[in-house]
Amino acid sequence: QVQLVESGGGLVQPGESLRLSCAAFGSIFSVRVMGWYRQAPGKQRELVARIISGGSTNYADSVKGRFTISRDYAKNTMYLQMDSLKPEDTAVYYCNAGPSGLSTPYWGQGTQVTVSS
């Protein structure tokens, strides 16, 4: 089992930055894929960014060039640096992890990000 704990959400103005963190606990050796999803009110949960062991990353088109995903293996923590935030980035952000791209069963509890003037 793997437990994921997110932190770093909050209220910011458009154009500002936030960094989300996801700390992993438990059977971390099994985790090869980690990612961030988000869900806005009335919308489906969507993939924001994903990172695979070895460093390969991919991003949703809506965040390319503004968000950066990274993973610190020594700290068992994944990050999402979010720059140039827009009101449409407002959502609950969830950390996700698993042994492969086809199997990512572990979820965090979510952290709220609100972008508003």
C-alpha positions in Angstrom: 0.0 0.0 0.0 1.0 3.6 -0.7 -0.3 6.6 1.1 -0.2 10.1 -0.6 -0.4 13.4 1.2 -0.8 16.6 -0.7 0.0 20.1 0.5 0.6 23.6 -0.9 -2.8 24.6 -2.2 -4.3 28.0 -1.6 -5.8 31.2 -3.0 -3.7 33.3 -5.4 -4.3 36.0 -7.9 -4.1 35.5 -11.7 -0.4 35.5 -12.8 0.9 34.3 -9.5 2.6 31.0 -8.7 2.0 28.0 -6.3 4.0 24.8 -5.6 2.1 21.7 -4.7 3.8 18.8 -2.9 2.8 15.2 -2.6 4.6 13.1 0.0 4.5 9.3 -0.5 4.6 6.8 2.4 4.5 3.0 2.5 5.6 0.6 -0.3 7.2 3.4 -2.3 9.5 0.9 -4.2 6.5 -0.1 -6.2 5.8 3.4 -7.5 7.1 4.1 -11.0 4.5 6.5 -12.2 3.2 9.6 -10.3 1.0 12.4 -11.5 -1.3 15.3 -10.7 -5.0 15.4 -11.6 -7.5 18.1 -11.0 -11.2 18.4 -10.8 -13.1 21.7 -11.2 -16.8 22.0 -10.0 -19.1 20.3 -12.4 -16.3 18.9 -14.5 -14.6 15.5 -14.8 -11.3 14.8 -13.2 -8.5 15.4 -15.7 -4.8 14.6 -15.9 -2.6 17.7 -15.5 0.9 16.2 -15.5 2.7 12.8 -15.1 6.2 11.7 -14.4 7.7 8.3 -14.9 10.8 6.8 -13.2 13.7 7.8 -15.4 12.4 11.3 -15.8 9.9 11.2 -18.7 7.1 13.7 -18.3 3.9 14.7 -20.1 1.5 17.6 -19.6 -2.0 18.5 -20.5 -2.0 21.1 -23.4 -3.7 23.6 -21.1 -0.7 23.7 -18.7 2.3 23.2 -21.0 4.9 25.9 -20.5 3.3 27.0 -17.2 3.5 24.0 -15.0 6.5 21.8 -14.1 6.3 18.4 -12.5 9.3 16.9 -10.6 10.1 14.1 -8.2 12.6 14.1 -5.4 13.4 10.4 -4.7 15.4 11.1 -1.6 12.4 12.8 0.0 9.8 10.5 -1.6 8.0 13.6 -2.7 6.6 14.9 -6.0 6.0 18.5 -6.8 4.0 20.6 -9.2 5.3 24.1 -9.8 2.5 26.2 -11.2 3.4 29.5 -12.7 1.3 32.1 -14.5 -1.9 30.8 -12.9 -5.2 31.5 -14.5 -8.8 31.4 -13.1 -9.5 28.3 -15.2 -6.8 26.5 -13.1 -9.1 26.6 -10.1 -9.8 23.1 -9.0 -9.1 20.5 -6.4 -5.7 18.9 -7.3 -5.1 15.3 -6.5 -1.9 13.3 -6.3 -1.9 9.9 -8.1 0.6 7.1 -8.2 1.1 3.5 -9.2 3.4 0.8 -10.6 2.7 1.6 -14.3 0.9 3.9 -16.6 -1.9 1.3 -16.8 -2.2 0.9 -13.0 -2.1 4.0 -10.8 -4.5 3.0 -8.0 -3.2 5.3 -5.2 -4.8 8.7 -4.6 -4.3 11.6 -2.2 -7.1 13.5 -0.4 -6.8 16.5 -2.7 -5.8 20.1 -2.2 -7.8 23.2 -3.3 -6.2 25.7 -5.6 -8.2 28.9 -6.2 -7.1 31.5 -8.7 -9.1 34.7 -8.4 -8.7 38.5 -8.3 
